[in-house]
């Protein structure tokens, strides 16, 4: 019985090794074709004037990436890149824009607001969007206060969120509400940093 | 030359990768590795910064058939780009204070 199990295990191992080797070979053989397909697709989405340049540039980029899987991932990334090319080329590209992209950025991704909105949604699950700026500000103050008093420890994602928020604030610094948000944010960070990270919410 | 590019975290990473490199110019793949950015994020930023005159790019001059690989396109920070990047970081720090956890 014991010998049969051993033989079975050895045979299974040999079969698995052969199959996985075959699959690996297949993957390696198909990768260049797949990469080329993804690259072509990404290039087709670009403005006419940029296609030749990026076809060559991205081909060399792929060439610099080691490993078949890495090449595939990078090539898939070019599809994403082709969707995010600067707005100045937007008119030349086939438009895939959603209606929300037509809303002025100053309002709809207002930096501090976005931060509070995300924190608030995470804690209370109540939408706080409003087109009324004063109402929005009032809600944000409430949110900020609730968050700052919550005793939450600053985790790495939260820090990253604050950092990205500060960068966004910088980009929208011409807005009259920006200094108010910036000051609130700074105070909240200071209060959060002073809190005991182990204190329960 | 286009509009001023928006400063974002990935934009700063790209500029930092180029400014901190011992070489004057880097290819897109090298910038991606140094800045730890995926190609989907990297190239729109490179093109935007180039459009604003913060970066300049050129094809390598060697013959691809001699190199045995496709020719690369190299990016470098222009004098304007270096000046603007430093000014942006300085503005950010003076407006909002230095981040203690950065």
Boltz contact constraints between the chains, C-beta under 6 A:
constraints:
  - contact:
      token1: [A, 57]
      token2: [B, 73]
      max_distance: 6.0
  - contact:
      token1: [A, 59]
      token2: [B, 70]
      max_distance: 6.0
  - contact:
      token1: [A, 60]
      token2: [B, 70]
      max_distance: 6.0
  - contact:
      token1: [A, 60]
      token2: [B, 72]
      max_distance: 6.0
  - contact:
      token1: [A, 61]
      token2: [B, 28]
      max_distance: 6.0
  - contact:
      token1: [A, 61]
      token2: [B, 29]
      max_distance: 6.0
  - contact:
      token1: [A, 63]
      token2: [B, 69]
      max_distance: 6.0
  - contact:
      token1: [A, 63]
      token2: [B, 70]
      max_distance: 6.0
  - contact:
      token1: [A, 64]
      token2: [B, 29]
      max_distance: 6.0
  - contact:
      token1: [A, 74]
      token2: [B, 39]
      max_distance: 6.0
  - contact:
      token1: [A, 77]
      token2: [B, 38]
      max_distance: 6.0
  - contact:
      token1: [A, 77]
      token2: [B, 39]
      max_distance: 6.0
  - contact:
      token1: [A, 77]
      token2: [B, 40]
      max_distance: 6.0
  - contact:
      token1: [A, 78]
      token2: [B, 39]
      max_distance: 6.0
  - contact:
      token1: [A, 80]
      token2: [B, 40]
      max_distance: 6.0
  - contact:
      token1: [A, 81]
      token2: [B, 39]
      max_distance: 6.0
  - contact:
      token1: [A, 81]
      token2: [B, 40]
      max_distance: 6.0
  - contact:
      token1: [A, 81]
      token2: [B, 43]
      max_distance: 6.0
  - contact:
      token1: [A, 81]
      token2: [B, 44]
      max_distance: 6.0
  - contact:
      token1: [A, 84]
      token2: [B, 44]
      max_distance: 6.0
  - contact:
      token1: [A, 85]
      token2: [B, 44]
      max_distance: 6.0
  - contact:
      token1: [A, 86]
      token2: [B, 47]
      max_distance: 6.0
  - contact:
      token1: [A, 86]
      token2: [B, 48]
      max_distance: 6.0
  - contact:
      token1: [A, 88]
      token2: [B, 2]
      max_distance: 6.0
  - contact:
      token1: [A, 159]
      token2: [B, 101]
      max_distance: 6.0
  - contact:
      token1: [A, 164]
      token2: [B, 9]
      max_distance: 6.0
  - contact:
      token1: [A, 166]
      token2: [B, 96]
      max_distance: 6.0
  - contact:
      token1: [A, 167]
      token2: [B, 9]
      max_distance: 6.0
  - contact:
      token1: [A, 170]
      token2: [B, 92]
      max_distance: 6.0
  - contact:
      token1: [A, 171]
      token2: [B, 6]
      max_distance: 6.0
  - contact:
      token1: [A, 171]
      token2: [B, 7]
      max_distance: 6.0
  - contact:
      token1: [A, 182]
      token2: [B, 96]
      max_distance: 6.0
